[in-house]
Every structure is written in C-alpha cells, then in structure tokens.
Amino acid sequence: MAANPITRPGQINGAGADDALFQRQFAGEVLTSFHQTNQFMPLHRVRTLSNAKSATFPVTGTASAKYHTLGESVYGTDDGQVTTYLNSILSKEREIWVDDPLIAPVFVGSIEEMKNNYDHRSIYSTELGVALADQADANILSTIFAAASALPDFNPMTLAEKVVTTYTDARVGSQIAAFAFQMKALFNQRNIPKEGRILALRPTGYSALAQLTDLVNKDYTSSPGDYNKNEIMTVAGFRVVESNSFGSTDLSASTGTGVRNAPWTTNARGYFTDWTQCGALAFQTSAVGTVKMKELGIEQERSIERRGHLIIADYVMGHNILRPECAALMEVTAGQF
C-alpha cells in the first residue's frame, strides 16, 4: 500500500506540477509561516514521570487557631466543655494521567530531495515540532479554562466570585483592567499566592489593554511597558501573556480518542470546550498540572522500501485541574473578543 498523502515540496500550495518550485533562487532562507512559541508550559506545575502512567497531587484544606482556656483539654473530652480545639483538616488527591502519544508525521520522497536545492527536511522538522508546541499550549489553556469554571475543593471561593459576568467585551481595555483588579482583590482575599499570577489574553484584548496610558505611564507604574510598541508586562500584579491558543467556537460537543484526562467531565471530550464566551483567564501557577513522560522530540529515518524519509514529531504528556480556586474567568457576551 502506498504512503498517503505524500508531501511534494516542489508543488505550489500542494497543487500543479510537482517540480514547479525546484531550481528557483532563494534569498538566503526559506520563508515559513509565523508560529507562536510555546508559552504556557513554564506557567504551571509540571512533573516528569518514569515507569508510571499517572501522578497524584495532594490537595489539603486549611487549619484554624484558637485561644486556649487554662485547664481545658485540647482533646475536648472534658464534661461540659464547649470549645473544640482540634482541627479537622480535609484532604484529597488529584490524579493526572499520561495521554496517548500525540504525533505529527510527514513523508518526503527521495526523488523530491534530489531535485530540491535547499534543505527542506530541517524546515519540515521545525514545522512539525512547532505544531505540537502549539497543541500543547491549546490543551493547557483549555485546562486552565476548565479550572476557572470549576468549584474549589476546600477554599470558600464561590463560582459567582471567580466566573465574572460583569464585563461583556474582551476588546475593551478598561474592562480587562477592571477584571484584573477585581481578581487581584479576590485572590488576596482567598489567600492565593502572589507569585506566579498570570493574565492570559487574546491579541485583541492585549492590544486594547496596552493602549491604556495609565498602565504604561511611568508616573503610575514601575513595571516596563511601551505605549508606542503596544506592549504591557503587568497589570494588578498579574503578568500579562498574549496568546493565540484561545479558541473562538463551541467545540463542547466534539469528541476524540487518546485523552486519558477529563478536565471537562469526560475523557472522550478531552480538551474540547465552548470558547464563545471566554474573554480572559486570570490564574496562578498552581491552578493546573501536567505530567510528562516524553519531551517533544523529532525522529527521522530513511525507508528504502518507500524511497524516502519519514519524519515524526511527538510528545507524551497529559493535563488536568489541580486547584480551581487559582483560576478565574472573564465571561463576555458571545463572540465579543
């Protein structure tokens, strides 16, 4: 059986003569599509596995302190004693499984290589690796979205507090800024660590936020930012991250295979979700976790039988919620982003 489909680098946009691009002059380099780099892997908890299919993360409640009355039993066993001193600290664990390998392969025929006048295999390897990096970002961001939509285990934070519906348009900088300041107050109130707070925005929201002169004006802030370059680093103590990994449509009815985790209730649904009202996500690095069995890698081998090179990029990892109280959602009117 023939390998199908076969990539023909000599064709223009995959159509027409298979040698149309060969023997042309290239200005020092081959132009490839612009890709975002992997952003979210260092922004959450990651654990590397060896000889295991999953990892557990402990989740514990909090303790309280009380003033002791002289002579009373700390155990609360005295007759007529009212005060109870002992804490009952709740605990549970969250398990994150390794998903099936995610691969991005391409097959290039030897005859195509001989005709070509530039090293296309290194370019294809880069493209495949970036494709997997982009998919990893999309899966992690979907898991953060799931954490923002979930009720905390032990923290008194409520869904009404962390799923904010007050702001309707994620393209308005003032609304995004107001959401960030509101989430700073909420996170402080609920004892969420100040280190590692992130505000993830779509490019339109990031640009709108960076146009607020008060947030980049050196009279109001000490954090770096540049109105002219449309750049902003922080707002309300959150590091601002611009990402193309947000979806734009409702994929909640979609299903697939290979995902062993269920951030959105079922394994079959995997990381598919409804993005139509997700305007922005505020989170702290403990919100979600990743277990990683194999780093993103690229392998290639020559097939004598099929007369060409097979290039495969792959990784083995999985993602799930850890602490829902560490993530919050700016829910906007559908499509207002």
Beta strands, then each sheet from edge to edge (+ up, - down):
strand 1: 45-48
strand 2: 54-60
strand 3: 91-97
strand 4: 102-109
strand 5: 163-164
strand 6: 197-201
strand 7: 225-226
strand 8: 231-232
strand 9: 234-235
strand 10: 238-242
strand 11: 278-284
strand 12: 288-303
strand 13: 308-321
strand 14: 327-331
sheet 1: 1+ 12+ 13- 4+
sheet 2: 2+ 3-
sheet 3: 5+ 14+ 11- 6+ 10+ 9-
sheet 4: 7+ 8-
end
